[in-house]
Amino acid sequence: MNTAHFNSLSVDELWTLHQEVAAKLTQRMLVQKARLEERLRSIRLASEVTRLNYKRRRPYPPVRPKYRNPKNPAETWSGRGRQPRWLRPQLRSGRDLDDFLIDQASAQKRQTN
C-alpha cells in the first residue's frame, strides 16, 4: 500500500480508517477462531473415540490348567501369574515343576527326548 496516501489524510479520516481496519480484523479473527475451534472439537472427538477403543482389552480365551496339586486335585494352576501357595513349598523342597503337570505322559516324553 502507498504510505504517501496516508500523509494526505486528515486525523478524522485516519481515525475512521483505523476503526474500519480494526472492525475488519476483529471479524476475520472471529471467523478464524470459529474454524480453529471446530477443528479442535473434531480432533477431541477423534481422540476420545481412539481413547475409548484403546482402553478396551482384547478378550483372552480361557486358559486350561497345566499343573495340579497332588494332595488336593481340585487345586490347579495354568502356569500364568503368581505361583499358588501349594506349589511354592514343594518347589523349595527340591521337586521339579514338571512333577505337577496334569498330563504326566507328555512330561515323560519331554524327558526322554
C-alpha positions as CSV (number, residue, x, y, z in Angstrom):
1,M,0.0,0.0,0.0
2,N,1.2,3.5,-0.7
3,T,2.1,5.3,2.5
4,A,2.1,8.7,0.8
5,H,-1.7,8.4,0.7
6,F,-1.8,8.3,4.5
7,N,0.1,11.6,4.7
8,S,-2.6,13.3,2.7
9,L,-5.5,12.1,5.1
10,S,-6.7,14.2,8.0
11,V,-6.8,12.9,11.5
12,D,-10.5,12.2,11.4
13,E,-10.1,10.3,8.1
14,L,-7.2,8.3,9.6
15,W,-9.3,7.5,12.7
16,T,-12.2,6.3,10.6
17,L,-9.8,4.2,8.6
18,H,-8.3,2.8,11.8
19,Q,-11.8,1.8,13.1
20,E,-12.7,0.2,9.8
21,V,-9.4,-1.8,9.8
22,A,-10.0,-2.8,13.5
23,A,-13.5,-3.9,12.7
24,K,-12.5,-5.9,9.7
25,L,-9.6,-7.6,11.6
26,T,-12.0,-8.4,14.5
27,Q,-14.4,-10.0,12.1
28,R,-11.7,-12.1,10.4
29,M,-10.2,-13.1,13.7
30,L,-13.7,-14.3,14.9
31,V,-14.1,-16.4,11.7
32,Q,-10.6,-17.8,12.1
33,K,-11.3,-18.6,15.8
34,A,-14.6,-20.4,14.9
35,R,-12.8,-22.5,12.3
36,L,-10.0,-23.4,14.7
37,E,-12.5,-24.3,17.5
38,E,-14.4,-26.5,15.1
39,R,-11.1,-28.3,14.1
40,L,-10.2,-28.7,17.8
41,R,-13.7,-30.1,18.6
42,S,-13.3,-32.7,15.8
43,I,-9.8,-33.6,17.0
44,R,-11.1,-34.1,20.5
45,L,-13.9,-36.3,19.3
46,A,-11.5,-38.4,17.3
47,S,-9.1,-38.6,20.2
48,E,-12.0,-39.6,22.5
49,V,-13.1,-42.4,20.2
50,T,-9.5,-43.6,19.9
51,R,-9.1,-43.5,23.7
52,L,-12.3,-45.4,24.3
53,N,-11.2,-48.1,21.8
54,Y,-7.7,-48.2,23.3
55,K,-8.9,-48.8,26.8
56,R,-10.8,-51.9,25.8
57,R,-8.7,-55.0,26.2
58,R,-9.0,-57.8,23.8
59,P,-10.8,-60.8,25.3
60,Y,-8.4,-63.6,26.1
61,P,-9.5,-67.2,25.7
62,P,-9.9,-69.2,28.9
63,V,-6.6,-70.9,29.8
64,R,-6.7,-74.6,30.8
65,P,-4.9,-75.6,34.0
66,K,-1.5,-77.1,33.4
67,Y,-0.4,-78.1,36.9
68,R,-2.3,-79.9,39.7
69,N,-1.7,-80.2,43.4
70,P,-1.2,-84.0,44.1
71,K,-2.5,-83.7,47.6
72,N,-5.7,-81.8,46.5
73,P,-6.5,-82.4,42.8
74,A,-9.1,-79.6,42.9
75,E,-6.3,-77.1,43.2
76,T,-4.9,-76.4,39.7
77,W,-2.7,-73.7,38.1
78,S,-2.5,-72.6,34.5
79,G,1.2,-71.6,34.7
80,R,0.4,-67.9,34.4
81,G,0.6,-65.3,37.1
82,R,1.8,-65.9,40.6
83,Q,2.6,-69.4,41.7
84,P,0.0,-70.8,44.0
85,R,0.6,-71.3,47.7
86,W,0.5,-75.1,47.4
87,L,3.3,-75.1,44.8
88,R,5.9,-72.8,46.4
89,P,6.9,-75.0,49.3
90,Q,7.1,-78.1,47.2
91,L,9.4,-76.4,44.7
92,R,11.6,-75.2,47.6
93,S,11.9,-78.8,48.9
94,G,13.5,-79.8,45.6
95,R,10.7,-81.0,43.4
96,D,10.5,-80.0,39.8
97,L,7.7,-78.1,38.2
98,D,7.2,-80.9,35.7
99,D,6.3,-83.2,38.6
100,F,3.0,-81.3,38.9
101,L,2.0,-81.4,35.2
102,I,-1.6,-82.6,34.7
103,D,-0.6,-84.7,31.6
104,Q,2.2,-86.8,33.0
105,A,2.6,-88.7,29.7
106,S,3.7,-85.5,27.9
107,A,6.2,-84.8,30.7
108,Q,7.7,-88.2,30.4
109,K,8.1,-87.8,26.6
110,R,9.9,-84.5,27.1
111,Q,12.4,-86.1,29.5
112,T,13.2,-89.0,27.0
113,N,13.7,-86.6,24.0
